[in-house]
Amino acid sequence: MSEIKTVGIVGSGVIGAGWAARCLARGYNVIATDPAPGAEEIMISKIANAWPALVKIGWAKTPEPPAFAFTTDLEEVGRTADFIQENAPDRLDIKQSIFVTLDRVARPDVILASSSSGLLPSDIQEACNHPERIIIGHPFNPSYLLPLCEVVGGNKTSQEAKERAGEFYKSLSMHVLQVRKEVDGYLSDRLQEAIWREILHMVKDGVATTQELDEAIIYGPGLRWALMGVNMTFTLAGGEAGMRHMLEHFGPALELPWTHLKAPELTEELIDRMVEGTTEQAKGRTIQEWEQLRDNCLIDIMRTLRPHNIASGKTLNDDESAQLSIGTKHWTPGADVPTPLEQYSGSVLPGWVDYNGHMNEAAYLEACGWAADKLFRYVGIDEAYRDAGKSVFTVETHINYIKEVGVGEPFRISVQVLGVDDKRFHFFHQMTHAQTGDLLCTAEQLLVHVDLKASHACPFEPQVKEALDAVAAAHAALETPANVGRQMKTKG
Ligand SMILES: NC(=O)c1ccc[n+]([C@@H]2O[C@H](COP(=O)([O-])OP(=O)(O)OC[C@H]3O[C@@H](n4cnc5c(N)ncnc54)[C@H](O)[C@@H]3O)[C@@H](O)[C@H]2O)c1
């Protein structure tokens, strides 16, 4: 199974360009195709529109999107890519013809995924020679930002392909929902469609305007859905007795004609009402302006959920852990300890620079924080350790800002452990420019080990103490850096 380096994007509209932006931000190469005139330029501008959000969320490592390959030859994408995501219009005949071509030219281990919103994968894979690698990978718009990706297999899809596709989507910071049964509309669009049909009925019947129906979601159920969906929300609606009481209480309503699920006819009059209503709601802002506003709000909502480790906040946390554990070494008894320990390197992120174009004060601390996280992992303080109720808290940090550094410039951080006792450890970071070798900053930190439940300091677990002692012993041979214990003063 070859590693995924190049992602093929077939159809570069709203969803395809979004996938491309997400893949580019995560360091994949992209080769795209789309038969529409001017498609490449449109794709470039869509990616540029998505990029600020990708910078803001911290996935994009460069201020501008990297270049990608574009071709009008579908077969070239099939021959070149290691994973292909198709995003052509949602018509079975179009999808089938694309998949037959890709299936003929792509290596048999290359996964062919469709972004379809509801077509059945069994129908799409019908005429292919290697149907076992064909799946649906259904994202949500904006596909460059939202976490959900439903993975759906057809009759002939292998479990292995579904799992491999899931791993790939996880590498894009997505929440992968493996759909058990192939059904029209999958899970999310079936749910969305139910609400959408009710909206069309209510607008047609003059019950409410598009604005009022949006308010009915925005100020109530919509806020709850982002945290716990419908079923857990309704469980809480039942009070202490939970779902059972909720069903008894609202059960009779299931017999009432509350929903009209069969869609109304899309008459010209209904279309006009929908368009007029939403045009008024847009209040003169362009779609692009609404997209930017939406993206900023989505990122803030996801980040707000992080400390609660719930829903999309948990996806961000899990992704961060996965990114940090890539390439992290772990101490093993008897192994030589690198002196100093150098595990974290990177480049100055676009979101880290101030108005002078230089890395800002807080960002130096953030970078040293990531280096500290690598040290924690090295000695065994990781997610499992924290889940078991123990962690380390920083009690003191001294930073010396030595040299400015600009966006995109590469750096590395080495860490030297200066001392360890039963509950504390003391260490020193040196951040250097990876090309010039210039010292950029130093940071000295003291951390205390805590019992998270009891909320007070406690001794390290024996295996962590053993690792820390080994690192401290190895680092004892190093010279103590001049900035250790440095004081700030202007007089005397
Ligand atoms: N828009 C959404 O909210 C959304 C969400 C999830 C999934 N999807 C699915 O993603 C797919 C693409 O939807 P979209 O919203 O990006 O549509 P879109 O109209 O924005 O883009 C479709 C693109 O496909 C191109 N195309 C047409 N024929 C093609 C062919 N034979 N080969 C390659 N490209 C071709 C078009 O030129 C266009 O650029 C659909 O299957 C859709 O159901 C859409």
The ligand as an SDF file (V2000), in Angstrom:
LIG
                    3D

 44 48  0  0  0  0  0  0  0  0999 V2000
  -22.5590   22.0310   -2.0760 N   0  0  0  0  0  0  0  0  0  0  0  0
  -22.7070   21.3020   -0.9960 C   0  0  0  0  0  0  0  0  0  0  0  0
  -23.1530   21.7840    0.0650 O   0  0  0  0  0  0  0  0  0  0  0  0
  -22.2990   19.8470   -0.9790 C   0  0  0  0  0  0  0  0  0  0  0  0
  -22.0290   19.2550    0.2600 C   0  0  0  0  0  0  0  0  0  0  0  0
  -21.5760   17.9350    0.2710 C   0  0  0  0  0  0  0  0  0  0  0  0
  -21.4390   17.2350   -0.9010 C   0  0  0  0  0  0  0  0  0  0  0  0
  -21.7370   17.8220   -2.0870 N   0  0  0  0  0  0  0  0  0  0  0  0
  -21.5420   17.0360   -3.3090 C   0  0  0  0  0  0  0  0  0  0  0  0
  -20.3180   17.4170   -3.9140 O   0  0  0  0  0  0  0  0  0  0  0  0
  -20.4090   17.2540   -5.3360 C   0  0  0  0  0  0  0  0  0  0  0  0
  -20.0780   18.5770   -6.0060 C   0  0  0  0  0  0  0  0  0  0  0  0
  -20.9950   19.5640   -5.5500 O   0  0  0  0  0  0  0  0  0  0  0  0
  -20.6550   21.1170   -5.6170 P   0  0  0  0  0  0  0  0  0  0  0  0
  -21.5900   21.7670   -4.6730 O   0  0  0  0  0  0  0  0  0  0  0  0
  -19.2120   21.3310   -5.4700 O   0  0  0  0  0  0  0  0  0  0  0  0
  -21.1030   21.4540   -7.0880 O   0  0  0  0  0  0  0  0  0  0  0  0
  -20.5150   22.6000   -8.0760 P   0  0  0  0  0  0  0  0  0  0  0  0
  -21.5630   22.8000   -9.0830 O   0  0  0  0  0  0  0  0  0  0  0  0
  -20.0430   23.7570   -7.2940 O   0  0  0  0  0  0  0  0  0  0  0  0
  -19.2500   21.8920   -8.7300 O   0  0  0  0  0  0  0  0  0  0  0  0
  -19.3310   20.8220   -9.6100 C   0  0  0  0  0  0  0  0  0  0  0  0
  -18.1350   20.8990  -10.5300 C   0  0  0  0  0  0  0  0  0  0  0  0
  -18.0600   19.7230  -11.3070 O   0  0  0  0  0  0  0  0  0  0  0  0
  -17.6330   20.0970  -12.6060 C   0  0  0  0  0  0  0  0  0  0  0  0
  -17.9780   19.0300  -13.5420 N   0  0  0  0  0  0  0  0  0  0  0  0
  -19.0620   18.9120  -14.3450 C   0  0  0  0  0  0  0  0  0  0  0  0
  -18.9590   17.7700  -15.0690 N   0  0  0  0  0  0  0  0  0  0  0  0
  -17.7820   17.1840  -14.7260 C   0  0  0  0  0  0  0  0  0  0  0  0
  -17.1070   16.0120  -15.1440 C   0  0  0  0  0  0  0  0  0  0  0  0
  -17.6280   15.1950  -16.0440 N   0  0  0  0  0  0  0  0  0  0  0  0
  -15.9020   15.7320  -14.6010 N   0  0  0  0  0  0  0  0  0  0  0  0
  -15.3510   16.5440  -13.6620 C   0  0  0  0  0  0  0  0  0  0  0  0
  -15.9570   17.6700  -13.2250 N   0  0  0  0  0  0  0  0  0  0  0  0
  -17.1620   17.9780  -13.7430 C   0  0  0  0  0  0  0  0  0  0  0  0
  -18.3200   21.4100  -12.8810 C   0  0  0  0  0  0  0  0  0  0  0  0
  -17.6530   22.1220  -13.9010 O   0  0  0  0  0  0  0  0  0  0  0  0
  -18.1980   22.0800  -11.5140 C   0  0  0  0  0  0  0  0  0  0  0  0
  -17.0250   22.8600  -11.4070 O   0  0  0  0  0  0  0  0  0  0  0  0
  -21.8180   16.7540   -5.5960 C   0  0  0  0  0  0  0  0  0  0  0  0
  -21.8000   15.3500   -5.6670 O   0  0  0  0  0  0  0  0  0  0  0  0
  -22.5830   17.2110   -4.3750 C   0  0  0  0  0  0  0  0  0  0  0  0
  -23.7080   16.4210   -4.1200 O   0  0  0  0  0  0  0  0  0  0  0  0
  -22.1420   19.1280   -2.1590 C   0  0  0  0  0  0  0  0  0  0  0  0
  1  2  1  0
  2  3  2  0
  2  4  1  0
  4  5  1  0
  4 44  2  0
  5  6  2  0
  6  7  1  0
  7  8  2  0
  8  9  1  0
  8 44  1  0
  9 10  1  0
  9 42  1  0
 10 11  1  0
 11 12  1  0
 11 40  1  0
 12 13  1  0
 13 14  1  0
 14 15  2  0
 14 16  1  0
 14 17  1  0
 17 18  1  0
 18 19  2  0
 18 20  1  0
 18 21  1  0
 21 22  1  0
 22 23  1  0
 23 24  1  0
 23 38  1  0
 24 25  1  0
 25 26  1  0
 25 36  1  0
 26 27  1  0
 26 35  1  0
 27 28  2  0
 28 29  1  0
 29 30  1  0
 29 35  2  0
 30 31  1  0
 30 32  2  0
 32 33  1  0
 33 34  2  0
 34 35  1  0
 36 37  1  0
 36 38  1  0
 38 39  1  0
 40 41  1  0
 40 42  1  0
 42 43  1  0
M  CHG  2   8   1  16  -1
M  END
$$$$
